[in-house]
Amino acid sequence: VHHLRPCDVQANGERGSLYFAEIASGSAPLRAPLCRITAVAWMPRPEEKGDLARAMFYMAVRYEGGEATPDLELSETPNAGADRFGRLSDLLRWHREDPVNDEERWRNHKIYTDYQFNRNPFIDDPDYAEMVFRGVPVVRVTALQPETTEGGGPAVVRISRRGPVQGALTIGLSYGGNVGAEAWQVAPAAVVIPGGMAEIDLTLIPRSQPGEQGARTLQVAAAANPAYAPVSAAEITLLDAPVRGYELWSG
């Protein structure tokens, strides 16, 4: 049931055994004008992409061969005749760009309680997708102290990993927002989570920036890297330094 969706029968026939993939151009199917189609691939509507990806993740781990069932696999080179479906990289992208919503959670729970008595683990825990299909840890950057003042106390962000933990993991950092890396006295390009550890805290000291720029929003995120999957960024508010009495008088 986790893989079943209501569909116009003619639209289903148009898709046939085409694999799912991101399509830059293509054409609009006759019975599904918000989708896109090529000779080999089908792209669903944006609001369906994540749901379909998670349904296919479920099928790939549920059917491993045996019990007279095929061994379903997700692949970069799909081949329906060989039970390889995809395209995996696009499904992973859709999974993050169209995250789980309350309706999908409700459906998952209804299937579990009333019908099939099992769950889709990729709905319950979206991080499993990268762990299972890419074999990499999921990296999060979260703000422990999300507000600071120019020339004042530090902002603290936590960089954590979840999943396959082997040795030390180097995580590149990127800085965004109104000021970016220039907001900090030192903005490390990377941090290392030591082997056997799941997280590390990074202290960022804000520069003194005279003048009234107003409150600014800054981001600290894990840079893209095939060794891990970045899934969040820390958001920090940088406030103007308070105006001292003499500065107020002399201004």
Salt bridges, closest charged atoms under 4 A:
ASP8 OD2 - ARG31 NH2 2.83
GLU22 OE1 - LYS49 NZ 3.05
GLU47 OE2 - ARG45 NH1 3.02
GLU48 OE2 - ARG45 NH2 2.95
ASP51 OD1 - ARG54 NH2 3.96
ASP90 OD2 - ARG87 NH1 3.07
GLU97 OE2 - ARG93 NE 3.15
ASP102 OD1 - ARG105 NH1 2.87
GLU104 OE2 - ARG54 NE 2.78
ASP114 OD2 - LYS110 NZ 2.81
ASP124 OD2 - ARG119 NE 2.72
ASP125 OD2 - ARG162 NH2 2.48
ASP127 OD1 - ARG96 NH2 3.13
ASP127 OD2 - ARG140 NH1 2.74
ASP127 OD2 - ARG162 NH1 3.00
GLU130 OE1 - ARG96 NH2 2.99
GLU150 OE2 - ARG216 NH2 2.36
GLU199 OE2 - ARG158 NH1 3.56
ASP201 OD1 - ARG158 NE 2.69
ASP240 OD1 - ARG216 NH2 3.14
GLU247 OE2 - ARG244 NH2 2.90
